[in-house]
Amino acid sequence: MARAKEKSKNSTFVWKGIDKANRNASGELEAANLKTAKMLLRRQGIRIKKIRKHSRSIFSIGEVVKVRDVVFLTRQLATMIEAGIPIAQSLRGIAVGHEKEAVKQLLVKIREDVETGTNLSSSLRKHPGQFNRLYTALVTVGEESGTLDILMNKIATYLEKIEAIKSKVRSALFYPAMVIIVAIVIVAILLIVVIPEFESLFSDFGADLPSLTRWIVSLSHTFQEYWVIILLASMVLGTILVFSYKRSSKMQGMMDQFLLRIPIFGPIIRKSIIARVSRTLATMFGAGIPLVDALETVSTAAGNRIYSNGLLKVRRDVSTGRSLEGSMSDTGLFPGMVLQMVSTGEESGELEKMLDKAAEFYENEVDNAVAVIASLVEPFLIIILGIIVGTIVIAMYLPIFKLGAVF
């Protein structure tokens, strides 16, 4: 447990230097801190020229090389290895034929490592932003068992399915978020630009304004006076929350717990996590990775700290001899259907098959839930937006209607 916590705190460092063969070398390395990173590189015989903590900005390679790029090169590499082409030559061929410069640079670095005698899995571990622990673990198994081409295809299929489920969850959350943002922008424009024009018109009436109109005008005054402060405060608060989330494990736990409890969207997020966990565990177990080792990697792939901590507890219990089903049941995070399929898989020796079925079931559940949300939430949000904008419009026209009634 302590080892797993320590790994989760590791940072990624980008380095350049001179290797044992007196050639320029570069790569990425996971370590607890800068001092540890330098020590690990020196042990490898690297004379360090430059080392820095890896930046996760949108301009870094880690962000430019997308999952679909990794899937594409994984499929190509599997095909070329199956055809008997050496790995270094395969990497060169894929790099030459790829149109994205970031992918080419990544493949060149991996090829250079492979050509110096480093095995593929070790080369990939230097780029954790693109190849996670599950990926490198499966590549290691493929190298040791001589089934690298089979496992590379399996990795590509796994990545495609996991990315598909993530995409569905994002699509379920994207539309409501956009409607809320548009509503805020429209209301702000009305309060800052439109209502002052009506207010100047009302000043010529010489009559008392309706209560709703007075309230909207008062709100407009407040917003016009403090909108810069409100905007800056919102930006500062958002920045603080983002940094707090990244740096505080307690904050991450609270946010992940909150996401699981959100009405309507919480169950979709929970089902997507269960599908991802089931798919990941099935893939690793099917590749021959011991269950205890697989659970440690699965905990990092869960994408939610509540489930990650629960899976680490499952790993600890399984390592003492408990059944997987009993350990998962104690966490209270997995529904009865999953527990029953895991129990059946353990008893029949077909755990991989049962976990795959559980993953397929919950992937379909997410599909159906997203379809329902698209049909129900869209009109609901439009109604809410209409009520907000309509209330402001009515408040502005009430004095005009009142004046017309007098004449």
C-alpha positions as CSV (number, residue, x, y, z in Angstrom):
1,M,0.0,0.0,0.0
2,A,2.8,2.4,0.9
3,R,4.6,1.5,-2.3
4,A,1.5,2.3,-4.3
5,K,1.1,5.6,-2.6
6,E,4.8,6.5,-3.2
7,K,4.4,5.7,-7.0
8,S,1.3,7.9,-7.3
9,K,3.4,10.8,-6.0
10,N,6.1,10.4,-8.6
11,S,6.8,13.2,-11.1
12,T,8.0,12.9,-14.7
13,F,11.3,14.5,-15.6
14,V,12.6,15.3,-19.1
15,W,16.4,14.9,-19.5
16,K,19.2,15.2,-22.0
17,G,22.7,13.9,-21.7
18,I,25.5,11.6,-22.8
19,D,25.1,7.8,-22.6
20,K,27.7,5.1,-21.9
21,A,28.6,5.0,-25.6
22,N,29.4,8.7,-25.5
23,R,26.4,9.6,-27.7
24,N,23.7,12.2,-27.2
25,A,20.6,10.7,-25.4
26,S,17.3,12.0,-24.1
27,G,14.1,10.7,-22.6
28,E,11.7,10.9,-19.7
29,L,12.0,9.4,-16.2
30,E,9.6,8.9,-13.3
31,A,11.0,9.8,-9.9
32,A,9.9,11.2,-6.5
33,N,12.0,14.4,-6.9
34,L,14.8,16.0,-9.0
35,K,17.6,14.6,-6.7
36,T,16.3,11.0,-7.1
37,A,15.9,11.5,-10.9
38,K,19.6,12.6,-11.2
39,M,20.7,9.6,-9.1
40,L,18.8,7.1,-11.3
41,L,20.3,8.6,-14.4
42,R,23.8,8.4,-13.1
43,R,23.3,4.8,-12.2
44,Q,22.4,4.2,-15.9
45,G,25.7,5.8,-16.8
46,I,24.1,9.0,-18.1
47,R,26.1,12.3,-17.9
48,I,23.3,14.8,-17.5
49,K,23.3,18.0,-19.5
50,K,19.8,19.2,-18.8
51,I,16.9,17.9,-16.7
52,R,13.6,19.5,-15.8
53,K,10.2,18.5,-14.5
54,H,7.9,17.5,-17.3
55,S,5.3,20.2,-18.2
56,R,1.8,19.1,-19.1
57,S,1.0,22.1,-21.2
58,I,-1.0,21.8,-24.4
59,F,2.2,22.4,-26.3
60,S,4.1,19.4,-24.9
61,I,4.5,16.1,-26.7
62,G,2.4,14.4,-24.1
63,E,-0.6,16.5,-25.2
64,V,0.0,16.5,-28.9
65,V,0.3,12.7,-29.3
66,K,-3.3,11.6,-28.8
67,V,-4.7,8.2,-27.9
68,R,-5.8,7.6,-31.5
69,D,-2.2,8.2,-32.6
70,V,-1.0,5.6,-30.1
71,V,-3.6,3.1,-31.3
72,F,-2.6,3.6,-34.9
73,L,1.1,3.1,-34.3
74,T,0.4,0.1,-32.0
75,R,-1.7,-1.6,-34.8
76,Q,1.0,-0.9,-37.4
77,L,3.8,-2.1,-35.1
78,A,1.8,-5.3,-34.4
79,T,1.3,-6.0,-38.1
80,M,5.0,-5.4,-39.0
81,I,6.3,-7.5,-36.1
82,E,3.9,-10.3,-37.2
83,A,5.4,-10.1,-40.7
84,G,8.9,-10.7,-39.2
85,I,10.2,-7.1,-39.6
86,P,12.7,-6.1,-36.8
87,I,11.3,-3.7,-34.2
88,A,13.8,-0.9,-35.0
89,Q,13.1,-1.1,-38.7
90,S,9.3,-1.2,-38.0
91,L,9.6,2.0,-35.9
92,R,11.5,3.7,-38.7
93,G,8.9,2.8,-41.3
94,I,6.0,4.0,-39.1
95,A,7.8,7.3,-38.4
96,V,8.5,7.9,-42.0
97,G,4.9,7.3,-43.0
98,H,3.3,9.3,-40.2
99,E,2.1,12.9,-40.9
100,K,2.2,14.2,-37.4
101,E,5.6,15.6,-36.4
102,A,5.2,14.9,-32.7
103,V,4.6,11.2,-33.4
104,K,7.7,11.1,-35.6
105,Q,9.9,12.6,-32.9
106,L,8.5,10.1,-30.3
107,L,9.1,7.1,-32.6
108,V,12.6,8.3,-33.4
109,K,13.5,8.5,-29.7
110,I,12.1,5.0,-29.1
111,R,14.0,3.6,-32.2
112,E,17.3,5.1,-31.0
113,D,16.9,3.4,-27.7
114,V,16.0,0.1,-29.3
115,E,19.0,0.3,-31.6
116,T,21.3,0.7,-28.6
117,G,20.1,-2.7,-27.3
118,T,17.3,-1.5,-25.0
119,N,14.2,-3.6,-25.2
120,L,11.0,-2.1,-26.4
121,S,9.2,-2.0,-23.0
122,S,12.1,-0.2,-21.3
123,S,12.1,2.4,-24.2
124,L,8.4,2.9,-23.9
125,R,8.7,3.5,-20.1
126,K,10.7,6.6,-20.8
127,H,7.5,8.2,-22.2
128,P,4.8,7.7,-19.6
129,G,2.8,10.5,-21.1
130,Q,2.0,8.3,-24.1
131,F,2.5,4.7,-22.8
132,N,1.1,4.1,-19.4
133,R,2.0,1.3,-17.0
134,L,-0.6,-1.1,-18.4
135,Y,0.8,-0.6,-21.9
136,T,4.4,-1.2,-20.9
137,A,3.4,-4.2,-18.7
138,L,1.7,-5.9,-21.6
139,V,4.6,-5.2,-23.9
140,T,6.9,-6.7,-21.3
141,V,4.8,-9.9,-21.2
142,G,4.7,-10.0,-25.0
143,E,8.5,-9.7,-25.2
144,E,9.0,-12.5,-22.6
145,S,6.5,-14.8,-24.1
146,G,7.3,-14.2,-27.8
147,T,3.7,-13.1,-28.5
148,L,4.4,-9.3,-28.8
149,D,2.4,-9.0,-32.0
150,I,-0.7,-10.6,-30.4
151,L,-0.5,-8.4,-27.3
152,M,0.1,-5.2,-29.3
153,N,-3.2,-5.9,-31.2
154,K,-4.8,-6.6,-27.8
155,I,-3.5,-3.3,-26.4
156,A,-4.8,-1.4,-29.5
157,T,-8.3,-2.9,-29.0
158,Y,-8.3,-2.1,-25.3
159,L,-7.3,1.5,-26.0
160,E,-10.0,1.9,-28.6
161,K,-12.7,0.6,-26.3
162,I,-11.5,2.7,-23.3
163,E,-11.3,5.8,-25.4
164,A,-14.8,5.2,-26.8
165,I,-16.3,5.0,-23.3
166,K,-14.5,8.2,-22.3
167,S,-15.8,9.9,-25.3
168,K,-19.4,9.0,-24.5
169,V,-19.0,10.3,-21.0
170,R,-17.5,13.6,-22.3
171,S,-20.3,14.0,-24.8
172,A,-22.9,13.5,-22.0
173,L,-21.2,16.3,-20.0
174,F,-20.3,18.7,-22.8
175,Y,-23.7,19.8,-24.0
176,P,-25.1,20.8,-20.6
177,A,-21.8,22.6,-19.8
178,M,-22.0,24.6,-23.1
179,V,-25.7,25.5,-22.5
180,I,-24.8,26.8,-19.1
181,I,-21.9,28.9,-20.5
182,V,-24.1,30.3,-23.2
183,A,-26.8,31.2,-20.7
184,I,-24.2,33.1,-18.5
185,V,-22.9,35.0,-21.5
186,I,-26.4,36.0,-22.7
187,V,-27.5,37.1,-19.3
188,A,-24.3,39.1,-18.9
189,I,-24.9,40.9,-22.2
190,L,-28.5,41.7,-21.3
191,L,-27.4,43.1,-17.9
192,I,-24.5,45.2,-19.2
193,V,-25.7,46.3,-22.7
194,V,-29.4,45.9,-23.1
195,I,-31.0,46.8,-19.8
196,P,-29.2,50.2,-19.5
197,E,-30.9,51.2,-22.8
198,F,-34.3,50.3,-21.4
199,E,-33.5,52.1,-18.2
200,S,-32.9,55.4,-20.0
201,L,-36.2,54.9,-21.7
202,F,-38.0,54.3,-18.4
203,S,-36.6,57.5,-16.9
204,D,-38.8,59.5,-19.3
205,F,-42.0,57.7,-18.1
206,G,-42.1,59.5,-14.8
207,A,-44.0,56.6,-13.2
208,D,-43.1,53.9,-10.7
209,L,-41.6,50.8,-12.3
210,P,-43.1,47.3,-11.5
211,S,-41.3,45.4,-8.8
212,L,-39.8,42.8,-11.2
213,T,-38.4,45.6,-13.4
214,R,-36.9,47.4,-10.4
215,W,-35.2,44.2,-9.3
216,I,-33.7,43.5,-12.7
217,V,-32.5,47.1,-13.1
218,S,-30.9,46.9,-9.6
219,L,-29.2,43.7,-10.6
220,S,-28.0,45.4,-13.8
221,H,-26.5,48.2,-11.7
222,T,-24.7,45.8,-9.5
223,F,-23.3,43.8,-12.4
224,Q,-22.2,46.9,-14.3
225,E,-20.3,48.1,-11.3
226,Y,-18.7,44.9,-10.2
227,W,-18.5,42.7,-13.4
228,V,-14.7,43.1,-13.6
229,I,-14.4,42.0,-9.9
230,I,-16.8,39.1,-10.5
231,L,-14.9,37.9,-13.6
232,L,-11.5,38.2,-11.9
233,A,-12.8,36.5,-8.7
234,S,-14.3,33.6,-10.8
235,M,-11.0,33.2,-12.6
236,V,-8.9,33.2,-9.4
237,L,-11.3,30.8,-7.7
238,G,-11.2,28.5,-10.7
239,T,-7.4,28.6,-10.7
240,I,-7.2,27.9,-7.0
241,L,-9.5,24.9,-7.4
242,V,-7.5,23.5,-10.2
243,F,-4.2,23.8,-8.4
244,S,-5.7,22.5,-5.2
245,Y,-7.1,19.5,-7.0
246,K,-3.7,18.8,-8.6
247,R,-1.7,19.1,-5.4
248,S,-4.1,17.9,-2.7
249,S,-5.0,14.2,-2.5
250,K,-7.8,15.1,-0.1
251,M,-9.2,17.6,-2.6
252,Q,-9.1,15.0,-5.3
253,G,-10.9,12.5,-3.2
254,M,-13.6,15.0,-2.3
255,M,-14.1,16.0,-6.0
256,D,-14.1,12.4,-7.2
257,Q,-16.7,11.6,-4.5
258,F,-18.8,14.6,-5.6
259,L,-18.7,13.5,-9.2
260,L,-20.0,10.1,-8.3
261,R,-23.0,11.6,-6.4
262,I,-24.1,14.2,-9.0
263,P,-27.7,13.5,-10.0
264,I,-28.2,12.0,-13.5
265,F,-24.5,12.2,-14.4
266,G,-23.1,10.5,-11.3
267,P,-24.4,7.0,-12.3
268,I,-23.0,7.4,-15.8
269,I,-19.6,8.2,-14.4
270,R,-19.8,5.3,-12.0
271,K,-20.8,2.9,-14.8
272,S,-18.0,4.1,-17.1
273,I,-15.4,3.5,-14.3
274,I,-16.7,0.0,-13.7
275,A,-16.5,-0.7,-17.4
276,R,-13.0,0.6,-17.6
277,V,-11.9,-1.4,-14.5
278,S,-13.4,-4.6,-15.8
279,R,-11.9,-4.1,-19.3
280,T,-8.4,-3.3,-17.9
281,L,-8.4,-6.2,-15.4
282,A,-9.6,-8.6,-18.1
283,T,-6.9,-7.5,-20.6
284,M,-4.1,-7.8,-18.0
285,F,-5.3,-11.1,-16.5
286,G,-5.8,-12.5,-20.0
287,A,-2.2,-11.6,-20.9
288,G,-0.9,-13.7,-18.0
289,I,-0.1,-11.0,-15.6
290,P,-0.6,-12.1,-12.0
291,L,-3.8,-10.9,-10.4
292,V,-2.0,-9.0,-7.6
293,D,0.2,-7.1,-10.1
294,A,-2.7,-6.5,-12.4
295,L,-4.8,-4.9,-9.6
296,E,-2.0,-2.4,-8.9
297,T,-2.0,-1.2,-12.5
298,V,-5.8,-1.3,-12.7
299,S,-6.0,1.0,-9.7
300,T,-4.1,3.7,-11.6
301,A,-6.3,3.2,-14.7
302,A,-9.6,3.7,-12.8
303,G,-9.5,7.5,-13.2
304,N,-11.2,8.1,-9.9
305,R,-9.4,8.2,-6.5
306,I,-12.3,6.5,-4.7
307,Y,-12.1,3.5,-6.9
308,S,-8.3,3.6,-7.0
309,N,-8.1,3.4,-3.2
310,G,-10.7,0.7,-3.2
311,L,-8.8,-1.4,-5.8
312,L,-5.6,-1.0,-3.8
313,K,-7.5,-2.4,-0.8
314,V,-8.7,-5.3,-3.0
315,R,-5.1,-5.9,-4.1
316,R,-3.9,-6.0,-0.4
317,D,-6.7,-8.5,0.5
318,V,-6.1,-10.7,-2.6
319,S,-2.4,-10.9,-1.7
320,T,-3.3,-12.4,1.6
321,G,-5.3,-15.2,-0.1
322,R,-8.8,-13.8,-0.2
323,S,-11.0,-14.3,-3.2
324,L,-11.3,-11.4,-5.7
325,E,-15.1,-11.4,-5.4
326,G,-15.0,-11.2,-1.6
327,S,-12.4,-8.4,-1.6
328,M,-14.4,-6.4,-4.2
329,S,-17.6,-6.9,-2.2
330,D,-16.0,-5.4,0.9
331,T,-15.3,-2.1,-0.8
332,G,-19.0,-1.4,-1.6
333,L,-18.0,0.1,-4.9
334,F,-19.1,-2.7,-7.2
335,P,-22.7,-3.8,-8.0
336,G,-24.0,-7.3,-7.4
337,M,-24.0,-8.1,-11.1
338,V,-20.2,-7.5,-11.4
339,L,-19.5,-9.5,-8.1
340,Q,-21.6,-12.4,-9.4
341,M,-19.7,-12.5,-12.7
342,V,-16.4,-12.3,-10.9
343,S,-17.4,-15.1,-8.6
344,T,-18.5,-17.3,-11.6
345,G,-15.2,-16.5,-13.4
346,E,-13.1,-17.5,-10.4
347,E,-15.1,-20.8,-9.9
348,S,-15.0,-21.7,-13.6
349,G,-11.5,-20.5,-14.4
350,E,-12.9,-18.0,-17.0
351,L,-12.3,-14.8,-15.1
352,E,-11.1,-12.9,-18.2
353,K,-14.3,-13.9,-20.1
354,M,-16.6,-12.9,-17.3
355,L,-14.8,-9.5,-16.8
356,D,-15.1,-8.9,-20.6
357,K,-18.8,-9.6,-20.4
358,A,-19.2,-7.2,-17.4
359,A,-17.3,-4.5,-19.3
360,E,-19.5,-4.9,-22.4
361,F,-22.6,-4.7,-20.3
362,Y,-21.6,-1.5,-18.6
363,E,-20.4,0.0,-21.8
364,N,-23.8,-0.6,-23.3
365,E,-25.4,0.9,-20.1
366,V,-23.3,4.1,-20.6
367,D,-24.5,4.2,-24.3
368,N,-28.1,3.9,-23.3
369,A,-27.8,6.5,-20.5
370,V,-26.1,9.0,-22.8
371,A,-28.9,8.6,-25.3
372,V,-31.5,9.2,-22.6
373,I,-29.7,12.3,-21.4
374,A,-29.5,13.7,-24.9
375,S,-33.2,13.3,-25.3
376,L,-34.2,14.6,-21.8
377,V,-31.6,17.1,-20.6
378,E,-31.5,19.1,-23.9
379,P,-35.1,20.3,-23.7
380,F,-34.9,20.8,-19.9
381,L,-31.9,23.1,-20.3
382,I,-33.5,25.0,-23.2
383,I,-36.6,25.5,-20.9
384,I,-34.4,26.8,-18.1
385,L,-32.5,29.2,-20.5
386,G,-35.9,30.3,-21.9
387,I,-37.2,31.1,-18.4
388,I,-34.1,33.1,-17.4
389,V,-34.0,35.2,-20.6
390,G,-37.8,35.4,-20.8
391,T,-38.0,36.8,-17.2
392,I,-35.5,39.6,-18.1
393,V,-37.4,40.4,-21.4
394,I,-40.8,40.5,-19.6
395,A,-39.3,42.7,-16.8
396,M,-38.2,45.2,-19.5
397,Y,-41.5,45.3,-21.3
398,L,-43.8,45.4,-18.3
399,P,-43.4,49.2,-17.9
400,I,-44.2,49.6,-21.6
401,F,-47.4,47.5,-21.2
402,K,-48.3,49.5,-18.2
403,L,-47.9,52.8,-20.1
404,G,-50.0,51.5,-23.0
405,A,-52.8,50.5,-20.6
406,V,-52.8,54.1,-19.2
407,F,-53.2,55.6,-22.7
